[in-house]
Amino acid sequence: MQAVPRIDELRLYYNTTIRPELLRLEHLRKRLVRGIIISILAAIGVVTLFLVLDLGFLVLTLGLPILFYLGTLYFRAEKFRQAFKPAIVNLLLAFLNDTPNYQKLSYDPNKAISQDRFEKSGLFRPTPDLYHAEDYVQGMVGEMAFEMGEAYVREISAASNRMEIVFSGLFVHAIFGERTLGRIAVWPRDKLRSLKRVVDEYVMEKGRPADIEVMNPVFRDLFAVYAKPGTHVAGILTPPMQDAMVRFARSQPNDLFFAVDNQDLFIGVAHDYDLLEPSFWKSNLDFQLIRQFYTDLVLILSTIEIFDQTH
């Protein structure tokens, strides 16, 4: 397992800065949960009185205020969920902004990676049946400006006529600080079968298998490389970049997708969980929750950093 940079500093930062914010949010969550439970019990009591005493229309007089209060608690619970992630992500980004080579990291819950940007990568078929994105982060890694966020893509399967997951995870778009020419696409080798349609389309548009230009045998085992005409693959996928992608792939079970379109760099890291989504019915005071999100961020940023340093 690849060591996570500054993890000891993160634990200290968690105890001094993030945990107090989590405690504040935890007190709010507990009040909302108590209010919902009491409201539900009160509603059950009103219904019981209605059935036992046959109170008739009087049940509305007793029940409507309870239902109204329960509704307000629902909206407050939703507000809690929407406030949780920005509060914690902004604290984490403040911590990362003190890391050398990371600058101007910021989070916008109301913005997302555009579908056009996602499709430009060429890693997935265009115009999916469902595209949703959220949790927008942007900033600088060295001289490379980047944007990233969660992306969820679904398509109707040609075989079963049901919606299937195409991609669910973190998607990154970065821009090289210097002019770069060439177009490549890198897919997990064990996913080529399920990605056959998009790979075939890439080949139909003059793409070609380019594994022969990759000298790292472990990289070739893990990834399939395709390139467009005139692309010097080794000039884009440098040995340090290949090593970084191998370390990334070995550090976690999530699939890694990668593409370059001249000055545009695209990285997709698939996962099946919602990053930093708070639980409403149990405590969120958990360092591992923070560590997981931090680890995903650092792995992505360190990969961009290696690209910045080798191009």
Disulfide bonds with the S-S distance in Angstrom:
none
